[in-house]
Every structure is written in structure tokens, then in C-alpha cells.
Amino acid sequence: MTASRLARMLNDFKIRPRTVRIGNQTPKGFHRNDFEEAWKRYLPATEKAATSATRATHDRGNVAAVAAVAPSQEEDAGVEV
């Protein structure tokens, strides 16, 4: 899956990439709160055990982790992954 394909899929849920600041860099990414309405709409209520894992994620901050996207060796060779 490419970053472009993910963005197109999330667009159906009205979730769009935007510029995020990570240190001195400003890559495209998603803010956690962009997902919350879709999660409430489409995911069932979670049990207490699951919420503790979610709480740990909430404690990390409001911006989703963004990793540098580099093509894999398969993509460089023209093989779709």
C-alpha cells in the first residue's frame, strides 16, 4: 500500500492528510482527532481491557506517528507489493 492509496481510502471517511510538524520537519500526516469521529461511527464500543491500551496511545500526544516513506526494493524493481 502506498501513502497515496491510504490517503484515497481515508478520504471516503472524510479523513485527509495535512502538514504536521515533527521537530524541524513538516511532512504530511494525520492528526489523531481526525480519526475519532470515524472511530465512533464505525467501531463498536470497546471493553475496559482494550481501553487501557488505547489510553497508552492517547498519552503519546495528539499527532499520529509519521515515518519516512521510502520505496521498498520490490517497488524499485516495479513489483507491486
N, C-alpha and C positions, 0 to 999 in steps of 0.2 A: 504494500500500500504506500502510495506516495503522499506527501504533505498536501498536494493539490487535491487528490482524491478524498482525503479525510475532510478537507475544508468543504468540498462539494457535498459530502454526505451529511455533515453537520449543518449545512445551510438549510436542509429540509426541516430542521428543528429550530431555525432562526438563531443559530449559534454561528457567529462569524469571527474569523481571526482578526486580530488588531495588534498594533505595535505594543510591546511590553518592554519595560526597562529591567534589565538584569545587569547590575553594575554599570559599566560604561556602554554596554551593548544594547541595541534596541531591535531584537528580532521580532518576527510575527509570532503570535501565540494566542492563548485563550486565558481569560480570567475565570477563576473558579465560579464566581457568581453568575457567569453567563450560562452555566450548565444547570444551576439549581432549579429554575422553573421547569425545564425539560425533565429533570430527575423527579420532581414532584408529580408531574403529569403522567409519566410513563413507567416509573418504577414503583412497585408495591412498598408499603411501609416495611421498614427493616426491624429485625428483632434487636433486643438490647445488646447481644454479643456482637452483632455487626456494627452497631453504633460506636462501640469503643474503638474499633479500627478506623472508622470514619472520623472520629474525633481527633485521632492522632494525625490524620491528614489535614484536618482543619487547622491544627496548631502550627503547621508549617508556613502558613501565610495565605494570602489571597490570590496569588498568581500560580498557575499550573507550571510545573517544571517544563522547561523547553530545552531540548537537546539539539545540538547542531545536526542538521540533516545532510548527510553525505551519501552519494550513491554507493551501493554495495558493489562488490566485484561482479555479481551477476547482472546488475543494471548497467555497469560499464560495458559488459560484453553484449548488451542488447537482449538479455534474458529477462523476461518479466517475472517478478517474484510474487 
